Amino acid sequence: QVQLVESGGGLVQPGGSLRLSCAASGFTLDYYVIAWFRQAPGKEREGVACVSSSDGYTFYTDSVKGRFAISRDNAKNTVYLEMNSLKPEDTGIYYCAALRLFCSEYWNEYTYWGQGTRVTVSS
């Protein structure tokens, strides 16, 4: 079975850090673009970060540049999202998703999705 499983979410104070993991099974991540999306209650799902499968291209939405870092460990078939200097507006459910070839900002183009992990940034 093809699966993506996110982990690492939780409750943190503003300014804190979390490291999210996205572990794949049933397929090999090194052939895929992996992206992180997030969705807050009542808000549209937005792309956060993406790493390509071929040249290591990375994308970050403007609001997280300099604070978040996406990386992949193909030997472990896992992608990470390091989140630093967290702000309340970073709160939401974070999903990882897989797509062949190129990073895309459109969530409906992704083939595989995880179940999400909740991140809450609050005092």
N, C-alpha and C positions, 0 to 999 in steps of 0.2 A: 504494500500500500504506500502511496505517495503521501508524505506528511511533512509539515513544518510545525515545529513546536517552539513557542516563545517562552522565555522565563526571565526572571530577574527584576520584575516590577515590584513596586511596593510604595510605602509612604515615606517621603523624605521632606526635610525642611528646606525652604528657599536657600539657595547657595550650595546645597548638597549634591551628591553624585550617585548615579546608578549605572550599572553595566547590564544591558539587555543581551540575551543570547537567542539565536534562532538556529535550532538544530534540525537538519534534514534527514529523512529516511525514505527509502524507496527510489531515490534518484541521487545523482551526484551534483552537488552545488557548483562545482567548478565550471560546469557548462552553462550556467545561468547567471543572469543579472539578478541581484537581490536588492530589494528596496524595503525601507521602513516607512510605514504610514502611521498616522495617529488620528484619532477622532475623539473630540470632546462632546459631552452631551449637548444636543441641539445644534451641533456644528457639522459642517461638511468634512468628510475625510480629506486629509491633506498629506502630500508626500513630504517626508522629512529628510531622507537621505537615500542614496543609491550607490552601489558599487558594481562595476561592469564585470563580465566574466572573462574578458580578453586582455584589455590594456590597463586595467586598474583604475579607469576613470571613476571619479566620485562626484556626487552632486549633493549639495546641502541647500535646503531652503534658507532664505536670508535670515530668518529669525533664530536659527541655530548655528550659523557659521561662527567658528571660533570656540564653540562650546561643546558640540557633539562631534564624534568621530566614528565612522563606519569602517570596519575591517573584516577580512575573511580569513579563516584558517581551513584551507581545503583538506588538509590531512584529517581534521576532525569533522569535516562536513558541516561547519558551523560558521555563522556570521554574527558579528557583535555590533552593538551600538553603545559606545561610551558616552555618557551624558554627564556633563559637568556644569557647575554654576546654574543649577536648575531654578526655574522661575515658576510661579503659580500658573502662568499661561501654558506651561508645558504639560499640564495635567491632561490625561486622556488615556484611552486604550491604544496601545501600540501593537501594530501588526507587522509581521514580515511577509513578503510576497516575492515570488520568483517569476521571471520572464526570460525567454531566450533573446539573445543578441544585445539589445540596447536598453538603457534606462529610459523609463517613461514616467511622466508626471500624472498619467491617467490611470487611476486605480483599476478601472474595468478592463484594462489590457493585460493584467497579470493572470497567470495560469493557476498558480498554487498560492494558498493563503494559510497562515496559521490561525489559531483560535484567539490570539491576542493576549497581552499581559497589561494589567492596569498600573498606571503610574499616577500617583497623587502627590503634588507638591503643595504643602500647606504647613503653616505654623501651628 
